[in-house]
Amino acid sequence: MKLHDRILACRICAPRFAATATHHMPRPVVWFQPGARILIVGQAPGMRVHLAGRPFADRSGDRLRDWMGLDAATFYDRSRIAIVPMAFCFPGYDGQGSDLPPPAICARTWRDQVMATLNPALTLLVGGHAQRWHLNTKAGVTATVTGWRGHAPAIFPLPHPSWRNTGWLKRNPWFQAELLPALRDRIAQVLKDAHDPAGPALPDPLS
């Protein structure tokens, strides 16, 4: 069985999810294939993504696509963009109605296998869980995103595009003024090079 299909069939967290406030069954949302040049690493599917079976099928996805300067067709083209969260299933809500964190067992079980199939030119680390894993850092999201130039152009750390973070965006205007233009330029460059690898490279937006 292919890796993609084995992840889809995974039910390792069924007892864990049954014990949450949502009492739901696992539904892995798997959205990657070898050859994709851009990797988006998020946290875990939310309830709307769980129901839709498609990553970022919510208002957070609208904001992330705007940040990236992409339309939905390009964003969901698995030959170009892989979307691999730190957990493939919706973790459920706690007793207060807040999202539970991605179960660590998902990353322990699948992450190394998935990453071995990918060779992205650009990785977007969306939120603290993704940043801690891939950058091996204990720094908070604000500190990590503030230091984005130290990781670019191969990696761009981002805050979660949840609308709960609108206040953070207002307090950090440099994100929209400085990081996003560089991110959009880098995405355009990577997609252009993937489409026409023999063509001239675009100028590095960080040079």
N, C-alpha and C positions, 0 to 999 in steps of 0.2 A: 504494500500500500504506500502511495506517495505521501511525503511529509504533509502536504496541504490537506490530504484526506484524513490522515491520522490525527491532525489537530482538530479538524471538524468533528471527528468521532470522540474526542476526549470528553470524559465525564468524571474526571478525577475530583472535581470540586462539587459534585452533586450533593453530598451530605452537608458541606459547608453552606451552599446556597439555600438548601432547604431549611436551614436554621436561621436564615436572615429574616428581616421584617417582610421581605417581598416573596419569600418561599418559592423562588423560581428555579427552573431547571437550567443547566448550562446550555448556552448557544454560542459557541465560538464564532467570532467574526474574523475571518481569515482573508487578507487582502494583500497578497504579495506574489511575485513570481521572479525567478532569476532574470537578470538583465535590466531591471529597473535602476535608473541612475540616481533617483532621489528617494531617500528613506525618511519617512515621518514616524517618529517614535512618540506615542502618546502614553496615557496612563492606563485606561481600561474603558471599554464601552459604557456609556450611560444607558438609562432605561430606553430612550428613544432609539438609540443605535441597536440595542438588544432586540427591540421589536421590529426594526427595519431590516436588520441583518446586513447593514452597510455602514462602514466607519464614518464618523463625523456627519451623520445624517440628522443634524440639529443646528441650532443657532450658533453653537461653537464652531461647527464646520463652516457656516457662512462667514464667520469672522476670520477663520484660518485661511480660507480660500482668498478672501480679500487681502489679508497680509501677504499672501504668496503671489497675488496678481494673476490668479488662474481661474478659468471657468470650470464648471463642474465636470465637463467632458474630459478635460485634460487631467484634472485632479484624480478622477476615478479610472484613468487609463493605467492598468496594472503593468503594462509593458514599460511605462515611464516612471510611475510612482508606486512604491511599496509603503503600506501603512501597517506597522507592526507595533502594537501597544505592549506595555509591560505585562498585561494579562489580556487574553483573547476574549474573555467573557465578562459580562456585567457582574460586578461583585455583589450587588444588592445594596439595600439601605440599612442603616442601623435603626435603633428604636426611636431616634429623633428625626429620621427622614433624611439623613445625610448619606452621601455616597461612602461606601466602605472602600478601603484601599485595595489595590490589586493584590490578590493572594500571591505570596512569594513563590509558592510551589509551581505556579504557571511558568515563571521565568526559569526556575531551576529545571523544569522538565523540557521546555521547548526552545528557550532563547538561543542557546549556543547552536543548536541544529539549524534554526532559521537563519541566524547571522552567517553561518557557513555557506549558505546558498546565495548570499547577496554581496555585491561589491559596489556600493553606491559612491558616486562622486560627491554627493552632498547629503548630509544628515541633519534633520531638524529634530531637536530634543525639546519636546513640548511638556513643560512642567517638571516638578522636582523629582518624581520617581524616575523618569527617563534620564535626567541629568545626573542623578546620583549613580545610576548603573553604568552609563556609558562614559562618564567623565571621572568616575571613582572619586567623587567629591562629597564632602559633608556640608558644603556651603549652601545657603538658602538660594531660592530662585532669583531674588533681586540681585544678590551679589554675582551669581553666575551669569545672568543675562547682562548685567552691567559690564562684565568682562568679555563680552561676545567677540570682540576683535582678537582676543587671544586664541580663539578656536576657529574663526573664519579663515579661509573660505570653505573648508571642508565640513565644518560643523557650525550650526547656528542654534544656540540655546534660546528658547522662547518661553514666555509665561503661558499658562493655559489660556486658550481663547474664550474661556467661559465669560459670560456677561457679568458674572460676579467680580471679575477683575477689571471692570470699567474704571473703578476708582484708582487702581494701580496705574492704569494707562494715563489717567489725568495727572497723576503725581510724577510720572516719568515721561515727559514729552519727548525726550531724546529717542525713545523707542520708535516712535512714528517718524521723527525727523531724520534719524541717522541709521538705525538698524534696518527698518523696513525697506528703504530704497536700495541698500546694499543687498538685502536678501532677495528682492525681486530681480535685481540685475544678475545675481548669481544663479538664480533659478532659470532665467532666460538663457544664460550662457550654457548651463548644463544641458538643458533641453535642446538647444541649437546644436551643440557638439554631438549629442546622441543621435540627432537626426542627420547631421552632416559631419561625421568625424574627420573628414579630410579638409573641411573648410577652415578658414581662418578663425582663430579664437577671438572672442570679444575681450575688450580690456578688462582687467581685474578691477572690480569696483572698489577694492580696498587698497589698491596701489597708490 
